Amino acid sequence: MKRLLIPIAMLLFVLQGCDTKQDVPLRETIKLDSDVMTPEVLWSMGRIGEYDVSPDGSQVVYSVTDYSIEKNKGISRLYVMNADGSNLECITEGTGSQYSPTWTLKGKIAYMAVSNGEMQLWEMDANGMNNRQISVIDGGITGYLLSPDEKMLVYTAEVKLKDQVADIYRDLPLSSGRINNDLMYRHWDQWVDTYSHIFVADMQKGVVRNGKDIMEGEMWESPVRPFGGMEQVAWTADGENILYCCRKKVGKEYATSTNTDIYRYNVASGNTVNLTEGMMGYDLNIAVSPKGNKMAWESMERDGYEADKQRLFVMDLTTGEKKDYTSGFDQNATSLTWSADGNTIYFISDKNATDQIYALSLGTGSITKITEGKHNFVSVAVAGKNLIGGMQSMSRPTELYSVDTDNGEFKAITHVNDNIFNQLKTGNVEERWIRTTDGKMMLTWVIYPPHFDRNKKYPTLLYCEGGPQSTVSQFWSYRWNFQMMAANGYVIVAPNRRGLPGFGQEWNEAISGDYGGQCMKDYLTAIDVMSEEPFVNKDKLGAVGASFGGFSVYWLAGHHDGRFKALIAHDGMFNLDAQYLETEEMWFVNWDLGGPFWEKDNPVVKWSYANSPHLFVDKWTAPILVIHGGLDYRICFTQGMQAYNAAVMRGIPAEFLYFPDENHWVLQPQNGILWQRRFANWLDTYLK
């Protein structure tokens, strides 16, 4: 289960809902006007967040976030239930939000909540009574871990390590200028003004005050940007050492490398040792065995490749010996969790576009698949003899399930959105295997409208996945929601084209350096095959996608030979020459495009940039909706602006939907609903 780390940009959004009267309704009060999905219904669903199992395995605490469309904010509440789903109780029904709940050794619940405008650590009884603030830390915290004996606390907090203009020129306190002298001056959706550091502090009579920065003066962060959480920090079982993940590089070196290591900090001596020195890719997400003698983690082999195979490594913390247990396993291994006896590691892996729970036996080295079905497990924790897993699909958002490790059977123990789905009609999700132009078989999901009538003809959408290495698995999205699109009367075709994980490493790596190649042939094959179905109106086809999916839409706009009558691209790459110098994670463009565009003798570079969508605008014919966020630093909004301007200059019907306060996603309720409305309006205008 991923533990929360609250970034600065999110903290401001969190604080909006923390000190006001509780005005976000519970889901039980929601009554729908129809039996098909709408944007308002989508944003009325409760969203399960983090959860934790009590030390004896008998109870589960978890968070649910509910959104108010009117107030344009969310509130997170905590719930406690037995591990079988019985005796459910909401234990934080008052004002404010609570995050990152964990059980303590005494059976209490620790969590994060705001105090005087700062995020702090709190504790309460399992019934929600006797709340008290544990931490009093200047500036607040962003994450935490109690030591095994709960006498110490590790917490993360943002620290300022470099001077700003107002520090250098004290007579210019109102200047908004930024002085940059190296790369990685901004990352994902934030300017890098502070760094997440790890602190350790003693519990003094149950209260924690400012601790020791174990990374003092170091201009790098842990957990690692942009998505790292407290799963990248761990205590050793004896409480003597802190393990943490960090990429100890700065500037250009940081921007061009993924070489992230795991470090051991000794609390008594203050000494730090690199445990994975010489391992050149991402080494992340630590899980320490119950006895404390072993450490498991997720490891990528190659530096600069962010989509390399995620291997399951185990290290003997006494001898330093390490072993790759997935060398013969052509799949990724994520969300590592030890069994109570330390003999098994449970993990999640994607195979053929579903994410299932697997078990690694440390004794034999064998890997066994535990679960089956048309779903994605997104998290897993041990609860006695069973597992507790978060599970979702294209038809339902995440709920918690109890999983029998003996037979793989599972049953829902939360029912957060049953009230809504009992009133909804969802479309059928079908698995198809389509033969590609090079003779391979490609899994393609087909999502049908609710009340589908095979005797009718439907406008049909080709869904283009982002990533680029991100599986079209059984995921649930609050933006690219297949049931939402289908509810508007469309058949959705979602192919697992070349360059996606879950089908072996060779299939996954086929995209790098070949953006305009086989992956695009796969897209066109999928829509062409489906166009032969009698229920598909081949004169009313559209293509939609975000990120690499947005690039795909831009590329298809110049190569579809009249197939599509409407296009939607969100946060897509349009001009690869510009993209190379606009993005912040230079390792990504170096690997996937082969290097900078000025390396003209490099054949991979030559092919990559020759397939830049902006070179084919003269062939555009289909109306296009362009969407982009102003805080997207991975793919800058200028990419979308260029594409929109080009369409207008060519006389192509176009619309530019711009969100100045959104990043690579759309996270605010009213922005999310506006996104869905303009999305549907554009398609309806040209495909209905």
N, C-alpha and C positions, 0 to 999 in steps of 0.2 A: 504494500500500500504506500503510495507516494505521500510523504509528509509535506505540509505547507511551508513555503517560504514566501513571505509577502514582499514583493518589490515596491519601490517608492511610488511608482505611478499608480499601482493598484491601491496603495494605502490611502491615497486621497479619495479614491472612489469608495473604499471601505468606510472611511470616516463619515461620509455623507449620511450613512444610515445608522450610525452608532449611538448618537446622543439625542435622538428624537423619539417622540411617541411611536409605539409600535403600530405601523399603519400598512404593513404588507400582509394581505390575508392568507390564511391557511388554505390548502388545496381543497379541503373537504367542502368549502363553501361554493366551489365553482360549478356553475350550471351552463352547459353549452347550448347554443342556439341551433346547431346542426350537427350531423354525424360525420363531417369531414374536417380535416385539419385546416386551421387558419393561422396567420401569424400571431394573433392574439392568444390563441389556444397554446401555441408552441411556447410562448413566453410566460404562460401561466403555469407551466409544469414545474414542480419542485425538482431540484437537482441535488442528488446525493453527492456529498464531497468525501472528506476523510472519515475513516472509521478505525476503531481499535478494539481488540478483544481483551477481556479482563485476564489477569494472570492465571486464573483457574479455568479459563476457557468457557465459563458459563454465561457471560454477558457480553454485549456489544454496545459500544457508544458510537454514534455517527452524527454527521452534520447534514442538514438539508438547507439549501438556499432557495428562498422564494423571492420573486420579483414583483414589484409594483410598476405597472406600465405608466400609470399616472404620475407617480413620484419619481420614476426613472431611476430606481435603485433596487438593491436587493438586501435581504436580511437573512442571516444564517442562524439557524436554531440547532440545538443539540437534542438528540433522542437516545434513550437507553431501552434495551430490550434483552430478553433472554436469547441465547444463541440459536434457539429454534424459532425465534420470531414472536414468542409469547410475551405478555406483560409489557407491551410497548408504552412508553411514557415520554412526552415532551418535557424536558427538564429545564428549559430556558424560554419561558413564554413571555418574559418581560421585554424591556427595551434593549436595543443594541444587538450586535452580532457576536457570535462566539466561533472560534476557529481552532483547528488542530487539536482535537480532544485525545487524551491518552489516559489510561488507567495507571494509578499509582499502586505501590505495594500494599498500601493500607486500604485499597478498595475505593479510594476517592478518584475524582476525575480532574486532571489538569487540562487547561485550555488557554487560549489567547483571546483577549478582549481589550477594548480601548479603555484607558483611564486617563482623564485630563488631556485628551487629544493624542495620546501615545499608546501604542500596542504594548501590553504587558502580559505577564503570566499570572493566571488565577488558578484557584482550586475550589472544588465544592464536593459535597457528598453526592453519591450516585443517584439520589432522588432530587438533586438540584438545590438542596438546602445548604445553608452555612457557607455561602460564597465568601472568599477572602482573596485579596491580592497578594501574590507571592513575590513578584519582582518589583523593584523600584529602581529602574535603570534609565539613566539620562538618555533621551532620544528614543526610547522604546526598543523593542526587539522585533525580529522578523521570523524567527523560528527558535525551537528549543529541543533539548534532550536531557532528561534526568539521568544521573549516573545510576549504575546498577543498584547501589545501596541508597540512592536518593539523598545523599549528603552533599552532592555537588550538582551544578547545573551547567550545561553547555548551552549557549545561546548565540544567535547570529544577529549582527547589527551592521548598519551602514556607517562607514567612517570616511572622513574627508582627508585626503592625503596630498592634494596638490592645490596650489594657490589659484584663485580665480582673479579676474580683473580687479575687483574691489580690494583684494588682498595686496596686489602689486601696486596699484595706483589708488591710494586711499582717498585722494581728492576726487575720484570718479565713482562714488558709491552707487550711482544710478545707471552706470553704463551697462548695456546688455551684451556687450561684445564678448566673444570667446576666443581665446588664443590657443591654437593647437600646433604642436610641434612634432607629432607622430601619428600613426594610424590607431584605429580602434578608439577614437574619441567619442563615438557613440555606438550603441549596440542594440539592435532589434527595435526598441521604441523609446530608448532613453539616452541622453547624453551622459557619458561616463564621468560624472563629477564625484562620485563616491564609490567605495568598494565594500562588498559584503565580507566581513571578517568574523572569525570564530572567537568567542570569549568563554572563559571558564571562571566560575565563581562558587564559593562555599555557601551552603545554606546555613544562615545564622538564625537559629530559633524559628526556622520555617520561612525566613525572608531572605531574598537575594538582592544584593545591591551591586553596583558597578563591578564587573569582573576584570580579569586579565585578558588582554588581546594577545592570543597566541600567534598572531601573524603581524605583530606590531611593525609598522613602517613599510610593509610589503604592498607594492602597487599591483596586486592581483586579488582575485576574489575566491571565496569558497562559501557556499556552493557555487558551481560554475554557471555563468550566464549562458543562455537566457532562461533556461527552464529548470535548472537544478533546484532541488529542495532538500529537506533534511535527510532524505535517503542517501545523501552524499556525505553524511557525518555519522559517526558511530563511536560508542564507548567500547573498549575491551571489557570482558566480563569481570575482571578484577578491579575495574574502575581506575586503573593506574595510567591508562593511555587513551588518547583521543585519536581516532582515525578520520581523515578528511580527504576529499578530492580537490585538486587544484591544478590549474595550468600556470606554472610559475614563469610566465613570459610577459613582456611588455611591448607595446607599440606594434611595429611592423611584424616582429617575430610572433606576437600573440595573434595578430590578424591573419597570419598565413599558416598557422599550425593548429592541429587538434590534440597535440601531445599532452594529455592530462594524466596526472599521476595520483597515486594514493600515498598519503603521508601519515606517519605515526608520531604523535607528539606526546612525550612523557610529562605528565603533570608535575611530578616532583622535581625533575632536573631541568625541564624546559627544553630538552633536546628534541630535534625533529629529524626523522629519517625517511628517505624516499623508499617505499616498499616495492615500487614497480619501475624503478630506474631501468632504462633500456627497452621498456615496452613503449612503442612509439605512437600508438593511437589513443583514443579515448579509453581511460580506465575509470569507471564510475560506479556508483550505486552499491554501497557496501552492505553486506549482511554477515554479522559475526555469529558463529555457532553457539548454541546454548552453553557448552562447556568452556567456550572462549578460546579454544586452541586453534581454531581455523577461521579464515575469512573468505567469503565468496564475493565475487564482484563481476560486473559486466565489462568485457574488454574488447576493443577493436584493435586490429593488428597494425593498420597503416596510418601514418601521419598524413593529415590533410584530407582524409576521406571520411566525411561525417556519416555516411550510410554504409560503412563496412559491416561485415557480419558481427553481431553481438555475441561473443563467446562467453561461456560460463567457466570462469577460472576459480580455483580454490587454492589458498595458500596456507601452509602450516606456519602459524605465527611464531612458533618456537624455533624452527629450523630455517624458515624462509623459503622452503621448497614450494613450488607452485606447479599446478597442472591444469591443462585445458581439457575439460570433460566433454567438450562438444566438437572435438576435432573431426569426428566422423558423422556429425549431425549437421546436415545442410540447412539449418534453420537458425533464427535468432533465439536468444534466451534472455528474458527480461523479468523484472519483478521477482527477484530471488527471495525465497523464504525457507528457513530451516524448519525441519520437524523438531518436536520437543526432545527427541532422543539424539538428535544430531546426526542421524544416519541417512537422512533423505533431504534433498533440496527440491522444493516445489518451485516451478517457474511457469511463465506464460510464453507461448510461442505461436507464431502465425504460420499456418500451413493451408495452402489453397484458399486464402482469403477468409479464414475464420481464426480467431485467437482462442486457443485452448490451454488448459492446465496440464502440465507434464510433471513427472517426478524423476529425479536423478537419484539412483542408489549409489551412495559413496562406496559401499563395499564391493559392488560388482562393476560399477561404472556404466550400468545399463540405464537407458532412458525409456520411460513408459508414458504413453499418452493416457491421461485420466478421463478427460471429458470429450464429448462429441456433440455436434449440433450446429445449427445455423445461428451462430451468435459470436460475440467477442467477450471473453473475460478480460477485464482491464486491471484487476488487482486481485491479490490473494493473501490470506492470513491464516494462521493455524488456530483452531479452536478445539482443543482436546483431540479426539480421534477424527474430527472432521475439519474441513476448511471453510472459511468464509470468503467468498469472492464477489467482487462487483462485476455484473454482467449486463451487456447491452446488445442491441441488434439494430438493423435498419428500421425495425418496426416498434421498438420500445427503448426509452432511455434507461440509464443505469438503475438497477435495483440490486440489493444484496441477496446472495444465495448461500445456502448451506450445501456443501459438496461432500459426499461420501467418498473417501479415498479408496475404498475397497472395490466399488463397482462403478464409480464415476457418476452416479445419479445425483441430481441436484434439485433443490426446491427453493422457491422464493421465500425469504423471511422478512422482506420489506415490501410494502405495497404503496409507495409514495404517490404514484400517479394512477392507481387503479380507478379512482373516481372519474378521472378524465377519460381513460381508455375504455371504460365500460360504456361511455357515451359515443365513442368514435368508431368509425369504420375505416380500417386501414387496407392498403393495397397489398396484393400478393407479391412476394419476392421470390423470383425464380432463378435458379442456377443453370447457365448454359455454357457449353464448351464449343468455341468457334475455331475453325482451322485458319491460321494466319497465312500470309503470302509466302512465308518460308517454310510452311508445312508443320508448324508447331500448333499445339492446342492451347487456347487462351480462355480462361474462365471469365465469363461476362455475367454480371447480375442484370436482370431485367425486373424493374419495379412497375407494377400495373396500377392504374387508377382504382380507387374504391368504386364499387358497383361496376366493375369492368364488364363490358359486353363485347365478346369476341366477334360479333357480327357488325360492329361499328368500326370506323377508322378514326385513329387518334393522332393528333400531332405528337411528335416524338423528339426527345432530347438526348443528345450524346453528352454524357458527363465526362469531363476530362479531369483526372486526378492531379493533385499537386505533389509536392515533396522535393524533387521529383520521385524519390524512392519512398512512397507512402502508400500502403496497400489499400485497394478498394475492398476493404473487409466489411464485416458486419458492424460498422460504426454508426453511432447516433450523433448527429450534428444539429446545433441550434441555428446554423446558417445554411449549410449545404445539406438540407434535410430532404431525403428522398421521398418520404411520405408526404411532406409539404408540397413538393413539386408534383407528385402524382395526384394529390388531392385536387389540384387545379386542372385536372383533366389531361395529363400527359403520361405517355409511356416513357420510362427512363431507361436508357441503355448505358451501363456502367462497366466498361471493360477493364480488366487487369492487364493493361498493355505492358510492353517491354519496359523494364526498368522499375519493377515493383517487387518488394520482398514477399516471401511466402511461397515462392515457386523455385527456390534454389538460388544460390549466389550468382550463377551464370546469367539467369534471367534478370536478376536485380541489377547487375552491372552493365547490362547491354545498353543502358541509356547514356552513360557518361561519354561525352565526346560525340554523341550521335543524336542530338536533340531533334534534328529534322529528318531522321532516318526511319528505322524500323518501327519505332514507337508510333509515329504518325501513320504509317501503313496499317498498324494494328487498329488505330482509331477508325480509319476509313473502312477497314474490313468489317469491324463490328457494326457500324451503322448501315453499311451496304447489305450485310446478311440480314439484319433485322428489318430493313426496308422491304424485303421480299415477303414479310408476313402480311396476311390480308388485313389485319387490324391496324397496321401502320400506314399513315398517310405520308407517302414519300415526297409529296409536294409541300409538306409542312414539317420540315426538320429543322431543329436548332442545335447549337453546340454551346455549352456553358462550362466554366471552370475558373479556378483561382490559383494563384501562385504559378507553379509550372503548368497547371491547368489553364491559367490565363495566357501564358506563353503559347500553349497549344491552340487556344482559340485564335490568337493573333496569327499564328502560323497557318492554321487551317483557313483563315479568312483569305489568304492568298493562294490556296492550293486545293480548295474543295470542289472546284469545277461545277459550281451551281447547286451543289447538294443542299446547302443550308440557306434558310430564309431569315434567320435571326441568330445573333451571336451575343453572348454576355461574357466579358472578361473582367475578373476581379484580381487586383494586385498582381498583374502579370508582367513578365519581361517582354518588352516590345523592341527595344534597340539594344542589342547585346554589346556593342561598342561602349555605349554609355553605361550599361549595367555593370560592366567590369569595374569601372572607376567610381560608381555611385554606391555600390554595396559596401557593407562593413566587414562581413566575414569573407576575407579574401581567399581562404582555403577552399571555399565552395566553388567560386568561379575558376580558380586555378585547376581544380580537379575536374569539374564537370565540363568546362569549356576548353580545357587543355592548356590554359595559360592566357596571358594578355594578347590582345589583338595585334600588337606590334611585332609579335614573333611570327613573321610572315613565312618563314621557312618550315614552320612546324605544321605538318599535314593535319593534325587534329584541330589545331587552332584555325587553320584555313577553312576546313569543312564546317566547324562550329559557327564561325562568324558569317560564313556564306549563307547560313540558314536563319539569320536574324530576320524576324518578321517584318521589320521596317523596310527591308529591301524589296518586299513584294506588295506594297500598298497599291501599286498600279493595277493589281489584279483583284482588288477588293470589290465586292458587289453587294454583300449582305449587310443589312442594318445592324449596328453594333452598340450595345450598352457597355460603357466602361465605368468601373467602380474602383476607387482607390482611397486609402487612408493616409492622412497627412503625417501620422507618426510611424509609418512603415519605413524603417531604415534598411531592412533587408532588400526590399524592392521599392525604390523611392517613387513617390506619387508622380514625379515627372515622367516616368515610364507610361503611366496611364494617360497623362496629359498629352504626351506626344501622339499616342495612338488616337485619342479623341480628335485632336487638332487635324491629324492626317485625314481622318474620315470626313470631317467637315470640309476640308479643302478639296477633297475628291468628290464632294457632293453626295456622300453616302449618309443616309439617315443615321444620326448618332445622338447619344446622350451621355453626359459625364456626371456621375453621382460621386461626390467628394465628401469625405468625412474628415475634417481637420483634427478631430480628437480621437480617432481610432487608429489602431496599428494594422498589423497583417490580418487581423480579424475585426469583427464588429461585436463589441462586448456590452454596449449599453442598450437597455430595453427599447427605447423609442427609436434609436438608430437601427436596431435589429429589425423592428417592424417596418420602418421606412425602407430598409434594404429589401425585405420580402415583398412589399407592395410594388416597388419600382421594378423588381425582378419579374413579378407576375404580369405587371402592366406591359412591359416590353415584349414579353413572349406572346401575350394575348393579342397585342396590336398586330403582330406580324405572322402569327401562326394560327390564329383563329378567325 
